[in-house]
Structure formats: C-alpha cells, structure tokens
C-alpha cells in the first residue's frame, strides 16, 4: 500500500531538518504504529540518530541518592507520600564514592546522574555532587535530577561541580501531581540561565495519553535552550489510578519517539556536545540505574545494548571514542 502523500511530505521535511509544526507531528501520529507511515518514520529517525552521533553510543549511569515518601505526590509514582509505605533513605557517602570510582574503570561511563525526590536538601545534593566529582574518572559529567530550584540553588549546584540537570514538566503536571506547571518551567529557565546543561523530557507516557497531550507537552519546552529531550514510558505501579491502563506498547512508543525526533530535527542546542545525537535521544544513550551491588553488571549490559543497537563506537569521558566491537566487549568483561 502506498504511503499517504501528506505524511510522506512531512516525514521528508523532518529528514531534511525543516521545521515541523505541532499539528504536523499530530497528523503523523494519527497513523497506527504498524502502518507504513510509522515504519518509515522509525527508519528515518534511526538513520538520523546514527548520523547525528556518528554511530557513537554513550552510557549515563543513574544513582538514586535520596528516596522516600515524596511530597510531590505524583499520581503515577511509587514514591508518592500519599501512598508510599517506605521510609526515608539517603545513600551513605562511602557507598556513593565507591560507585563513582567503580564506574570509571574503563572510562566509558560518560556521565553520572544523581536522582533525588522533591524534598531533597540543596546542601545535601551539592555535597553528593562533590563526592562524585572527587571520586569519578576525571572528565565525567555530573547531572542532577532533583526538586524545583531557584536561581541561587542552580548557581550553587554549578559551583559544586554539576555539569547539568534533568528536569521536565511531566504529563498531567499540576493535575496528577501537586507541583504547578509554571514552577517546573521556571526551574528549567533558572537551570538554563545558570549555565547548566538541561536534559528535558516527555514523561511518563502511558496508553491513556492522547496525541495532543504528548505533542503539546513536547513543544512546550522545545527551543527553551535545553540540550536534549528524553521520552520515558510510564511503568505501571500498583495502587495508582494509572495502573489499570497498563503500559504503552513498544512499537507505539518507538513511533512517538521517531515522529518527535523528526519534528525537532531543525533544533540546535546552544552548546553542542560531541556525538550527542539528535535532540530527542534514541538508542545511542543508555541510562542504567546503578547501585553498589549491581553497577558492574548494569554497565556491562549497557555496552552490549549499544553494540546490539548497531553503534560501532563508544564515547569516553575525555570525549574520545573507542571502537565498540567484540574485542572491546571481552576486554571490559561484558561478554
């Protein structure tokens, strides 16, 4: 069956890095995830990702540093204060130092993300940034994923050694969470103005979200000065009102990511990072969740995932690259 001419025209524009509107993206997402239009979108986006990062993948290890009942009360989160039975937990400094040091063994964990909840104390986060800075391989970029912050907080994080931050207005912000949308956007502005590199996102995406919900959320932050955007599917959490909807199918998720990749192909971040890939990150960035007992196997699995995804080089902490082949996988104990 021939591809819809209107869809083909919009996909072609995205491929050639011409600006697509939110309505263009919504039109492309009206096709089913098994349609010829969706398959072409995914193929073009994958090619765009590989070209943009020159076939180079990277690993960004995520470490939870402060968790517990969270006052953000996000309706989709297992840590919400209104439903969580867990107690407050904060990683001890020694364990954080050991993980940071261990992740640097082969110099191919390009960045480390420190993830906290909405009550995290800024002084605590800054201390943890300092611990990672002092123990990670030199050149490792440190990102924080934390509560909403004012201008002074952002400058304090940067002074402590943070390279960037992960922050996004979630789907249903202010309705499914107790955090106003404006507060999230203000924080993003503060982070960008402080000189921190910002990774934003569209999350958490579930089958209950409409095309309008997803596309409008994406265009809300496009051109705010962020470096990249990650799409994250919503994981079903028992006890939440969203659990009944299950999880978004992988093929539909791939289609959404492909369309938004093409829809933002024109955008160039203020500070381009070598081998960063497209604005909407694809398979070229792997973000394993690591702790003291599993970080070694999680990083090994990440190398295999990049290799299986067709990436033939891996980014190092000094911005050089190494060939990602069977010899490299064996040298790093990943096979």
ZAMARGU-4260 file (C-alpha; in steps of 0.2 Angstrom, whole numbers, plus 5000, padded with zeros to 4 digits):
<rodrens>
0) 5000/5000/5000 | 5007/5017/4995 | 5011/5029/5009 | 5000/5044/5012 | 5007/5058/5002
5) 5004/5071/5015 | 5013/5060/5028 | 5027/5057/5016 | 5029/5076/5013 | 5030/5079/5032
10) 5042/5065/5035 | 5053/5071/5021 | 5054/5089/5029 | 5059/5081/5045 | 5073/5071/5037
15) 5079/5087/5029 | 5079/5096/5045 | 5065/5108/5040 | 5054/5114/5054 | 5038/5104/5058
20) 5023/5111/5067 | 5015/5103/5082 | 5000/5100/5070 | 5012/5091/5058 | 5018/5079/5072
25) 5000/5076/5077 | 4995/5071/5060 | 5009/5059/5058 | 5004/5051/5075 | 4986/5048/5069
30) 4993/5033/5059 | 4994/5016/5068 | 5011/5010/5075 | 5011/4996/5062 | 5007/5007/5047
35) 5019/5010/5033 | 5019/5028/5038 | 5025/5023/5056 | 5038/5011/5049 | 5045/5025/5038
40) 5046/5037/5052 | 5055/5025/5063 | 5068/5021/5050 | 5071/5039/5046 | 5073/5044/5064
45) 5085/5029/5067 | 5096/5035/5052 | 5095/5052/5059 | 5101/5047/5076 | 5116/5037/5069
50) 5121/5051/5058 | 5120/5064/5072 | 5131/5054/5084 | 5142/5047/5070 | 5137/5029/5076
55) 5144/5033/5093 | 5134/5027/5109 | 5136/5033/5127 | 5132/5027/5144 | 5125/5039/5158
60) 5124/5030/5175 | 5109/5034/5186 | 5111/5033/5205 | 5097/5036/5217 | 5104/5046/5232
65) 5089/5052/5242 | 5072/5042/5241 | 5057/5040/5252 | 5039/5047/5254 | 5039/5062/5242
70) 5028/5077/5244 | 5027/5079/5226 | 5013/5066/5227 | 5014/5062/5208 | 4999/5051/5204
75) 5010/5039/5194 | 5025/5037/5206 | 5028/5023/5219 | 5037/5036/5230 | 5022/5047/5232
80) 5020/5052/5250 | 5001/5048/5250 | 5003/5030/5246 | 5021/5025/5249 | 5025/5014/5265
85) 5044/5016/5263 | 5055/5025/5275 | 5067/5039/5271 | 5083/5033/5264 | 5099/5043/5259
90) 5114/5034/5251 | 5129/5035/5263 | 5144/5045/5257 | 5156/5030/5256 | 5145/5020/5245
95) 5142/5034/5233 | 5161/5037/5232 | 5164/5018/5228 | 5151/5018/5215 | 5158/5034/5207
100) 5175/5026/5207 | 5170/5009/5200 | 5160/5017/5186 | 5177/5025/5180 | 5186/5008/5177
105) 5186/5009/5158 | 5182/5027/5156 | 5167/5024/5146 | 5153/5030/5158 | 5152/5047/5150
110) 5140/5054/5164 | 5133/5051/5181 | 5115/5056/5186 | 5111/5059/5204 | 5092/5057/5207
115) 5083/5063/5222 | 5065/5066/5227 | 5056/5083/5229 | 5061/5086/5247 | 5080/5085/5244
120) 5090/5097/5253 | 5101/5108/5241 | 5116/5107/5253 | 5115/5088/5253 | 5114/5087/5234
125) 5129/5098/5232 | 5139/5088/5244 | 5135/5072/5234 | 5139/5081/5218 | 5156/5085/5226
130) 5159/5067/5231 | 5156/5061/5214 | 5167/5074/5207 | 5181/5069/5218 | 5180/5050/5215
135) 5174/5048/5197 | 5185/5047/5182 | 5191/5065/5178 | 5180/5072/5164 | 5164/5063/5170
140) 5149/5074/5168 | 5138/5075/5183 | 5119/5079/5181 | 5106/5081/5195 | 5088/5076/5194
145) 5080/5085/5209 | 5067/5096/5216 | 5062/5113/5209 | 5075/5126/5211 | 5078/5145/5212
150) 5092/5154/5203 | 5103/5154/5218 | 5101/5135/5220 | 5105/5132/5202 | 5121/5143/5204
155) 5126/5133/5220 | 5124/5116/5210 | 5135/5123/5196 | 5148/5129/5209 | 5148/5112/5217
160) 5153/5104/5201 | 5137/5099/5192 | 5138/5099/5173 | 5119/5098/5170 | 5102/5094/5176
165) 5087/5083/5171 | 5071/5092/5173 | 5054/5091/5164 | 5036/5096/5165 | 5028/5079/5167
170) 5012/5075/5158 | 4997/5080/5169 | 5008/5092/5179 | 4998/5101/5192 | 4983/5089/5189
175) 4991/5072/5193 | 5005/5080/5203 | 5005/5093/5217 | 5018/5104/5208 | 5012/5118/5197
180) 5017/5118/5179 | 5023/5135/5180 | 5035/5130/5194 | 5043/5117/5183 | 5045/5128/5168
185) 5053/5142/5180 | 5065/5129/5186 | 5070/5125/5169 | 5073/5143/5165 | 5084/5145/5180
190) 5094/5130/5176 | 5097/5136/5158 | 5102/5153/5164 | 5114/5147/5177 | 5124/5138/5163
195) 5119/5120/5167 | 5116/5109/5153 | 5097/5104/5154 | 5090/5087/5148 | 5071/5089/5147
200) 5058/5076/5143 | 5041/5070/5139 | 5036/5058/5153 | 5029/5047/5159 | 5020/5042/5143
205) 5005/5029/5145 | 4992/5022/5134 | 4980/5034/5142 | 4988/5050/5135 | 4981/5057/5119
210) 4991/5063/5104 | 4988/5081/5109 | 4994/5078/5127 | 5011/5071/5121 | 5014/5083/5107
215) 5009/5099/5116 | 5020/5094/5131 | 5035/5091/5119 | 5033/5108/5110 | 5031/5117/5127
220) 5049/5115/5131 | 5056/5114/5113 | 5068/5129/5110 | 5069/5134/5128 | 5088/5131/5127
225) 5089/5113/5133 | 5102/5101/5126 | 5091/5086/5123 | 5075/5078/5127 | 5071/5060/5133
230) 5055/5051/5131 | 5050/5039/5145 | 5036/5027/5146 | 5026/5026/5162 | 5028/5010/5172
235) 5013/5003/5179 | 5013/5005/5198 | 5000/4995/5209 | 4989/5006/5219 | 4990/5021/5207
240) 4975/5026/5197 | 4985/5023/5181 | 4989/5005/5184 | 4973/5000/5176 | 4979/5006/5159
245) 4995/4996/5158 | 5010/5001/5148 | 5012/5009/5131 | 5017/4996/5118 | 5035/4997/5112
250) 5030/4999/5094 | 5019/5014/5098 | 5032/5021/5109 | 5045/5020/5095 | 5033/5028/5083
255) 5031/5043/5095 | 5049/5045/5098 | 5053/5044/5079 | 5040/5057/5075 | 5046/5069/5088
260) 5064/5066/5083 | 5060/5072/5065 | 5049/5086/5072 | 5064/5093/5081 | 5077/5089/5068
265) 5079/5108/5065 | 5084/5112/5083 | 5102/5115/5088 | 5106/5116/5106 | 5115/5131/5112
270) 5130/5121/5117 | 5133/5106/5106 | 5141/5091/5114 | 5152/5080/5103 | 5142/5064/5097
275) 5127/5069/5107 | 5115/5063/5093 | 5098/5070/5089 | 5089/5082/5101 | 5077/5068/5105
280) 5088/5054/5112 | 5087/5037/5104 | 5096/5021/5107 | 5113/5030/5107 | 5111/5035/5125
285) 5109/5021/5138 | 5104/5026/5156 | 5106/5011/5168 | 5100/5013/5186 | 5115/5008/5197
290) 5119/5004/5215 | 5133/4997/5225 | 5128/4979/5221 | 5124/4980/5203 | 5133/4994/5194
295) 5146/4982/5186 | 5133/4971/5178 | 5122/4986/5173 | 5136/4994/5164 | 5141/4978/5155
300) 5123/4976/5149 | 5123/4994/5143 | 5139/4991/5132 | 5130/4975/5125 | 5114/4985/5122
305) 5124/4999/5112 | 5133/4985/5102 | 5117/4976/5098 | 5109/4993/5093 | 5122/4995/5079
310) 5133/5008/5087 | 5151/5004/5082 | 5160/5016/5094 | 5158/5021/5112 | 5160/5039/5120
315) 5174/5040/5133 | 5175/5053/5147 | 5188/5064/5138 | 5177/5065/5123 | 5187/5052/5113
320) 5179/5036/5106 | 5184/5018/5106 | 5178/5005/5094 | 5164/4995/5101 | 5167/4978/5095
325) 5168/4960/5102 | 5186/4963/5107 | 5181/4978/5117 | 5166/4969/5125 | 5178/4955/5130
330) 5191/4967/5137 | 5178/4975/5148 | 5171/4959/5154 | 5154/4962/5145 | 5153/4946/5136
</rodrens>
